[in-house]
Amino acid sequence: MKVTLVSEGTYPFAMGGVSVWMDQLIRGMPDYRWDVVTMTVDGKERPVWERPANLEQVISVPLWGRTRRRSSKPPGPGFSDAYGRFLEMVLTPAVMGDGGAEFLAVLEQIYRFAAEGGDLIGALTANESLSQLMDAWYWNRTDGLTLADAIVAGNLMGHMLRPLSEPPPRTDLMHVAMNGLSMLMAMTAKWRYGTPIVLSEHGVYLRERYLQYVNEPVSHAVRVLLLSFFRRLAGAAYVAADRIAPHSTYNRRWQVHNGADPARIRVMYNGVDPADFPVATSEPSQPTIVFMGRVDPLKDLHTLIRAFDIVRDKVPGARLRIFGGVPKGNESYQESCLDLIDELGLEGSAVLEGRVATQVDAYHAGQVVALTSISEGFPYTVVEAMACGRPCVVTNVGGVAEAVGDTGFVVPPRDHAAAADAMVRLLHDAELRRRLGALARQRVLSRFTLRQSLDDYRAVYRELVGARA
């Protein structure tokens, strides 16, 4: 069997939970052949993962690199009809989950235009299309849209729809790591070859786009257009997918709310190899809280740092060690974390350590592992820490509470006082730490092993490919 994994901004060009999961699948099924298609920024990214022997090719689809337009001619009535319906659906308020099949059909019309040599960016920024956009906005909205907004929106939309212009891969099955733009590539393979699709969602893609665009440097009108597009795309993706494999029941509820057919959904948890995460046999001499993960606004390290400010007052000599790299583009967020540490007078006791040789070293470096994210799927870092026998303090987002169960403390997101209270309780009570750590390890062994995860995916792959045959 040949499986093609599709993602946006991850493996093999970036670290993180999605990349770990993709590498696990490829290496864990050496009898399968694999391709990887990754949506990248400009195609200049370099791999940071060692390539497995059964990974045959990596295809980069640069969304934001420059493109040479093939034609300056008007896009024609076929495209204009499809684009008109596209705008009507994007700009019309709708109940979440409605219209997924219809929007999928509109996307297929746009794909046919691109497959026949049409230039999407050129078409979306042509005078005719700009006029269509402004007219549609006028009839469906009460606020204003300027010509400049229309040009910006058309250009951004052209780049986001670029996967529709790429040749569909020939493969037995498309497995998409996340909703959104990655699904466009899977849709083209289904339209062209009838290829079945598995859609996994580690986080809630649509929710994260809303969080992202709060601070995006675009006008309100452009923000409305793009978020409405993502909402419609999410619904169409759920219709296109033959199997939807969320990593938590939290994600499953979100998907059903957005129009996914419950009969197509199967929750499939991430897993780890317990042998790779041995139980810690000792604790550091100083009371230490550890964070392991990328430095990213979604991880909400500001809340963690503010919680630690309270912890330090109640637990003399406490330390906060933040392990993890800084993805490109997140340098300003890293600076904001350092500024907050300085503002609160935590220099020396709260430290951004950067990348660590192995995750195990990070988990063993503290008595307590903390994750104060505002959005998650089913994070590996929590399951890995649990496998090491460390109790966790986490926020109640995504599938985090499902992972931790009764082996740690779950607090509301952005509530630094609640997080601090949980951390202080664990740091003060060695017997509680020992008991919860043992329960955490046992929970991983019974529910979240890599072998269980791989067996689940093999079953789904065989089911879909067998049905197609």
Disulfide bonds with the S-S distance in Angstrom:
none
